[in-house]
Amino acid sequence: MHPALVTALARIAAREDRDRTALPPLYDSIDPEALTAVLESNADVRVRFEYEGYRVVIGSDEVTVIDADR
């Protein structure tokens, strides 16, 4: 799994006061393998998706997790 995804999941788990492994599977919201391929391409990309009530934004130099209702 791409390090940015691991970071995003760790941040969500911390906000939920849960272990990262206790979160629902990421593939229920997004294809992690496809996302990893995009992030590992040499393109300057920014990907946004929702997971467990949070908006996740991953770019070449950022990992942001915010409440989806904001």
N, C-alpha and C positions, 0 to 999 in steps of 0.2 A: 504494500500500500504506500502511496506517495506520502512523504513526510508532512506535506501541508494538510492532507486529510487526517493524518494522525493528530496533528496539532488541533485541527478543528474539533475532532471528536473528543480530545482531552479537555478542551475548553467547555464544550457542552456538558460533558460528564461532571466537570467541576461545578458548573452552575446548577446542575441537577443533584449534586452531592451523591453521585453514583460512580461506580467503577466503569471505565470505558467499555469493558467487555459486557456489562449489563445493559448497554444501550441496544435498541433494536438494530437489526442488520442494516447497514448503509445501503445495500443494494435494493432495499424496499423503496428508496427515494431516488437513487441515481446509480448508474453503472460505474462502480469504482475503477474497473479496469479501463474503461473508455476515458474516464476523467484523468486517470494517471497518464494515459497516452497523450492526451491533449496537453497536460501540464508539463510533460517531459519533451514535448516538441519544442523547437527553437522559436516558436512564435510568441509574441508578447500578447498573452491572453488573460482574460479575467472571466471566471466562471462563477455563476450565482445559482444557488439552489436552496430549497427549504428542506429541513430535516428536524423532526421532533419539535416543531414550534419555533425553530430558529432559522434565520436567514444566514446563509454561509456565503461569503465572498472570498474566493481564492484567486490571487493573481501572482504574477512573477515575483513580487516582493511583499505580498500581504496575505494574511489570513485573518478575516474579520468574522465574528459571530455576534449577531444581534437578535433580540427578540423579534419574531416575525410580525407582531402586531404594532411595531413602531414604524 
